[in-house]
């Protein structure tokens, strides 16, 4: 009985309640785990790729447009300076004609006027025809009528010096050069009357031209009329 009384008299010490900590957030299990020594946080972070600006293509297109515009303006400026320099235009034609002959392979055993040689020279023939068109157009816009007639006469001479190919269809580019020059000449003669010497030179060139008569014909008629006018004036003076 005494033992039971002793056991009842023993007081169990209850720890005092601890004060509640305020202002502290509860940590998650992952944070507690990571705070333990020897444990590393293994959660992967996805790298965010920077988004391309939507205006990228727009800026590139605008830059390309501006570059092409500047190039076109520079070509126009250069073309404007060429209109007053007739020797430079004729020199360009001479160089294009020389490029045609340089492109023809002369080391072959066969003919150097066949289809194979024509294909080699065709790009340079096209460049020559383009120079005839551009030169005449530049002088026409500038209103340099006498220079335009001189350009036409020299271009006809250089066109006649181009190679004559075995296939008739391959000579079409040369005929187109004559047709273009005849068109420029006819339009110029309606605005400007050349001297008799110039008219005779143009008439001689176009009579020997292999171009289409339906295109060169009006030019020949106009030149013959001009020569008749000069003859009538000379007869009146005498």
ChimeraX attribute file (.defattr): number of C-alpha atoms within 10 A of each C-alpha:
attribute: neighborCount
match mode: 1-to-1
recipient: residues
	/A:1	5
	/A:2	7
	/A:3	8
	/A:4	8
	/A:5	9
	/A:6	9
	/A:7	9
	/A:8	9
	/A:9	9
	/A:10	8
	/A:11	7
	/A:12	6
	/A:13	6
	/A:14	6
	/A:15	6
	/A:16	6
	/A:17	6
	/A:18	6
	/A:19	6
	/A:20	7
	/A:21	7
	/A:22	6
	/A:23	6
	/A:24	7
	/A:25	7
	/A:26	8
	/A:27	9
	/A:28	9
	/A:29	9
	/A:30	10
	/A:31	11
	/A:32	10
	/A:33	14
	/A:34	14
	/A:35	12
	/A:36	9
	/A:37	7
	/A:38	8
	/A:39	9
	/A:40	10
	/A:41	11
	/A:42	7
	/A:43	7
	/A:44	6
	/A:45	6
	/A:46	6
	/A:47	6
	/A:48	6
	/A:49	6
	/A:50	6
	/A:51	6
	/A:52	8
	/A:53	8
	/A:54	8
	/A:55	9
	/A:56	10
	/A:57	11
	/A:58	11
	/A:59	11
	/A:60	11
	/A:61	12
	/A:62	12
	/A:63	12
	/A:64	12
	/A:65	12
	/A:66	12
	/A:67	12
	/A:68	12
	/A:69	12
	/A:70	12
	/A:71	12
	/A:72	12
	/A:73	12
	/A:74	12
	/A:75	12
	/A:76	12
	/A:77	11
	/A:78	11
	/A:79	14
	/A:80	15
	/A:81	11
	/A:82	16
	/A:83	22
	/A:84	15
	/A:85	12
	/A:86	17
	/A:87	12
	/A:88	13
	/A:89	21
	/A:90	20
	/A:91	11
	/A:92	16
	/A:93	24
	/A:94	16
	/A:95	12
	/A:96	21
	/A:97	21
	/A:98	14
	/A:99	17
	/A:100	21
	/A:101	17
	/A:102	13
	/A:103	16
	/A:104	19
	/A:105	15
	/A:106	13
	/A:107	8
	/A:108	9
	/A:109	6
	/A:110	8
	/A:111	14
	/A:112	17
	/A:113	18
	/A:114	14
	/A:115	14
	/A:116	12
	/A:117	18
	/A:118	23
	/A:119	14
	/A:120	16
	/A:121	20
	/A:122	16
	/A:123	13
	/A:124	20
	/A:125	25
	/A:126	16
	/A:127	16
	/A:128	28
	/A:129	23
	/A:130	15
	/A:131	19
	/A:132	25
	/A:133	15
	/A:134	14
	/A:135	23
	/A:136	26
	/A:137	15
	/A:138	19
	/A:139	24
	/A:140	17
	/A:141	11
	/A:142	13
	/A:143	15
	/A:144	17
	/A:145	21
	/A:146	17
	/A:147	18
	/A:148	24
	/A:149	24
	/A:150	17
	/A:151	24
	/A:152	25
	/A:153	23
	/A:154	18
	/A:155	26
	/A:156	23
	/A:157	17
	/A:158	16
	/A:159	25
	/A:160	18
	/A:161	11
	/A:162	16
	/A:163	18
	/A:164	14
	/A:165	17
	/A:166	14
	/A:167	12
	/A:168	8
	/A:169	8
	/A:170	17
	/A:171	18
	/A:172	15
	/A:173	17
	/A:174	23
	/A:175	18
	/A:176	18
	/A:177	26
	/A:178	28
	/A:179	24
	/A:180	18
	/A:181	27
	/A:182	26
	/A:183	17
	/A:184	22
	/A:185	27
	/A:186	20
	/A:187	14
	/A:188	20
	/A:189	18
	/A:190	9
	/A:191	10
	/A:192	14
	/A:193	14
	/A:194	18
	/A:195	12
	/A:196	16
	/A:197	10
	/A:198	17
	/A:199	23
	/A:200	15
	/A:201	14
	/A:202	23
	/A:203	20
	/A:204	14
	/A:205	19
	/A:206	23
	/A:207	13
	/A:208	11
	/A:209	21
	/A:210	17
	/A:211	22
	/A:212	14
	/A:213	14
	/A:214	9
	/A:215	17
	/A:216	22
	/A:217	17
	/A:218	16
	/A:219	25
	/A:220	22
	/A:221	12
	/A:222	17
	/A:223	26
	/A:224	15
	/A:225	13
	/A:226	19
	/A:227	19
	/A:228	13
	/A:229	13
	/A:230	16
	/A:231	13
	/A:232	12
	/A:233	11
	/A:234	10
	/A:235	9
	/A:236	8
	/A:237	7
	/A:238	6
